C-alpha cells in the first residue's frame, strides 16, 4: 500500500534519489511524494519518516503544475550518501 512522505522528508528524498526533473517552478514545498515500501519496511512513525528507505516504487507529483516523475526499484535501490 502506498503512503505519502511527510513534507519535511521531501528535500532529503530528492537529493538521495537524484530527482532533478523539476525546475524552479516546482520547488520542494510544492511536491508530493507517494512511495511504496518494501513489504515489512514501513516506518512506525510515518509523521517523522525519513526521505530514504526500502522503496519498491515512488511517484513525485508537483501540486502546482501536475507534472510527475515515476521512480522504479532500480533507481530507488541505491540512494546517494
C-alpha contacts under 8 A as a table, 3 or more apart, distances in Angstrom:
res1	aa1	res2	aa2	distance
1	X	36	X	6.18
1	X	37	X	7.68
2	X	34	X	6.33
2	X	35	X	5.48
2	X	36	X	4.64
2	X	37	X	7.27
3	X	34	X	5.54
3	X	35	X	5.57
3	X	36	X	6.61
4	X	32	X	7.11
4	X	33	X	5.70
4	X	34	X	4.46
4	X	35	X	6.32
5	X	9	X	6.37
5	X	10	X	6.96
5	X	32	X	7.35
5	X	33	X	5.62
5	X	34	X	6.28
5	X	35	X	7.08
5	X	46	X	7.61
5	X	49	X	7.05
5	X	51	X	7.16
6	X	9	X	5.50
6	X	10	X	7.01
6	X	46	X	7.42
6	X	47	X	5.94
6	X	48	X	7.01
6	X	49	X	6.86
7	X	10	X	5.43
7	X	29	X	6.94
7	X	32	X	7.41
8	X	11	X	7.06
9	X	12	X	5.43
9	X	13	X	6.25
9	X	49	X	7.05
9	X	50	X	5.53
9	X	51	X	4.46
10	X	13	X	5.13
10	X	14	X	6.19
10	X	28	X	6.39
10	X	29	X	7.80
10	X	31	X	7.42
10	X	32	X	7.56
10	X	33	X	7.05
10	X	51	X	6.14
11	X	14	X	5.16
11	X	15	X	6.23
11	X	28	X	6.18
11	X	51	X	7.54
12	X	15	X	5.29
12	X	16	X	5.95
12	X	50	X	7.60
12	X	51	X	5.02
12	X	52	X	7.25
13	X	16	X	5.14
13	X	17	X	6.00
13	X	51	X	4.29
13	X	52	X	5.82
14	X	17	X	5.57
14	X	18	X	5.69
14	X	19	X	4.88
14	X	20	X	7.46
15	X	18	X	5.05
15	X	19	X	6.60
15	X	80	X	7.45
16	X	51	X	7.79
16	X	52	X	6.99
16	X	79	X	4.87
16	X	80	X	4.73
16	X	81	X	6.78
17	X	75	X	7.09
17	X	76	X	6.40
17	X	78	X	7.65
17	X	79	X	5.18
17	X	80	X	6.35
18	X	80	X	7.48
19	X	22	X	7.53
20	X	23	X	7.54
21	X	69	X	7.48
22	X	25	X	7.55
22	X	26	X	5.69
22	X	27	X	7.73
23	X	26	X	5.58
23	X	27	X	7.41
24	X	27	X	5.95
26	X	30	X	6.06
26	X	31	X	6.96
26	X	62	X	6.19
26	X	64	X	7.14
26	X	65	X	7.68
27	X	30	X	5.53
27	X	31	X	6.88
28	X	31	X	5.17
30	X	62	X	5.72
30	X	63	X	5.42
30	X	64	X	6.50
31	X	60	X	6.59
31	X	61	X	5.52
31	X	62	X	4.48
31	X	63	X	5.96
32	X	60	X	5.79
32	X	61	X	5.19
32	X	62	X	6.35
32	X	63	X	7.04
33	X	58	X	6.85
33	X	59	X	5.74
33	X	60	X	4.51
33	X	61	X	6.32
34	X	58	X	5.56
34	X	59	X	5.28
34	X	60	X	6.52
35	X	55	X	6.54
35	X	56	X	7.63
35	X	57	X	5.92
35	X	58	X	4.28
35	X	59	X	6.57
36	X	55	X	5.60
36	X	56	X	5.49
36	X	57	X	5.32
36	X	58	X	6.18
37	X	40	X	7.67
37	X	41	X	6.06
37	X	42	X	5.79
37	X	53	X	7.56
37	X	54	X	5.87
37	X	55	X	4.33
37	X	56	X	5.65
37	X	57	X	7.47
38	X	41	X	5.63
38	X	42	X	7.46
38	X	54	X	5.55
38	X	55	X	5.36
38	X	56	X	5.50
39	X	42	X	7.44
41	X	53	X	7.77
41	X	54	X	6.51
42	X	46	X	7.94
43	X	46	X	5.80
43	X	49	X	6.27
45	X	48	X	5.69
45	X	49	X	6.18
46	X	49	X	4.82
50	X	53	X	7.28
52	X	79	X	7.35
54	X	76	X	7.79
54	X	77	X	7.35
55	X	58	X	7.19
55	X	73	X	6.90
55	X	76	X	6.35
55	X	77	X	7.50
56	X	72	X	6.72
56	X	73	X	4.90
56	X	76	X	7.22
57	X	70	X	7.53
57	X	71	X	5.68
57	X	72	X	4.81
57	X	73	X	5.50
57	X	76	X	7.15
58	X	70	X	5.91
58	X	71	X	5.09
58	X	72	X	6.73
59	X	68	X	6.70
59	X	69	X	5.65
59	X	70	X	4.50
59	X	71	X	6.14
60	X	68	X	5.38
60	X	69	X	5.21
60	X	70	X	6.51
61	X	66	X	6.22
61	X	67	X	5.84
61	X	68	X	4.34
61	X	69	X	6.70
62	X	65	X	5.77
62	X	66	X	5.07
62	X	67	X	5.37
62	X	68	X	6.28
63	X	66	X	5.54
63	X	67	X	7.92
71	X	75	X	6.12
71	X	76	X	6.76
72	X	75	X	5.58
72	X	76	X	6.32
73	X	76	X	4.99
73	X	77	X	5.83
74	X	77	X	5.32
74	X	78	X	7.71
75	X	78	X	6.74
76	X	79	X	6.37
